[in-house]
Amino acid sequence: MPKKKNVVITGGAGFLGSHLSDRFIKEGCKVYCVDNLITGSLKNIRHLSKDKDFEFINHDISKPISIKGRVDYILHFASPASPVDYLKYPIPTLKVGSLGSHNTLGLAKLKKARYVIASTSEVYGDPEVHPQKETYWGHVNPVGPRGVYDEAKRFAEAITMAYRRYHNVDAKILRIFNTYGPRMRINDGRVVPNFIYQALHNKPLTIYGKGNQTRSFCFYSDLVEGIYRLLKSNQSGPINIGNPDEFTILQFAKMVLELSDTKSKLVYRSLPVDDPRQRKPDITLAKKHLKWKPKVKLKVGLQTTIDWFKENIK
Ligand code: UDP
């Protein structure tokens, strides 16, 4: 019998981390879910709490951690991830991307574990190359308000490469594009929960700017599959995982209106500072090396997400 794999998932009680926890439990692994619950929630992992292979550790990963015994995989997913959250927690965001990456890479080195850092399309900043390929160095404003997240993730990529190069840690860099689905926090401020909340309450949908900026939305289940394949592959990245179907925010708002039974209209608000004008992943590498591409169309995933919010925001 092959040994059960032991997996550490930081941010394991968050939106993506909790779906990853589910996946690794399903794969027969033992999951150590590390989260300090500043943006994550015990609600997301309640259904796992009785599983003997699931252990929740309430810990801020920007402080060192020790785990007894063998660790096979480490996925560093802890971080506030919505612009509203990381503006509310700028210093914890910088710390979890820098010190948190240092601590988790140190653990990977000690345990000889395979490592995945959750990086982001934000490392491309307000991109001047479209769609974004992994070779693009990006266009980030380090001193703007989003700099706390973007630079934390850029540092996380740099320290991951350093541990690869100097300590031979089997470390991989994943760049995640806008992802949505059940377990997003209704008040996290991102466009998906904001518009759904507004539509379900017959309030106007708040379009920032003219709504001609674009995003490409990936359903969580596609993302989880991509992450799993990256972990199991011999690829180290950086590799984009996202859905290349691109929409303007105005098109997206109209889709939310169409799929929700709502009387909501649209209102226009000012565009946040440094809000990227366009974003779309080039997924050539993921298709070629991971044999991965997204399956869930936006309309289908969005309907599932709207239905989930209907049930969960009473
Ligand atoms: N946005 C919007 N209305 C909202 C929330 C967001 O028009 O109520 C826009 C935002 O300005 C951005 C896009 O939607 O252009 C995606 O924003 P989000 O916060 O989801 O994530 P980002 O991709 O900017 O990290």
Boltz pocket constraint, residues with backbone or C-beta under 6 A from the ligand:
constraints:
  - pocket:
      binder: B
      contacts: [[A, 81], [A, 82], [A, 83], [A, 84], [A, 178], [A, 189], [A, 190], [A, 191], [A, 192], [A, 194], [A, 195], [A, 206], [A, 207], [A, 208], [A, 209], [A, 213], [A, 214], [A, 215], [A, 249], [A, 271], [A, 272], [A, 275], [A, 276]]
      max_distance: 6.0
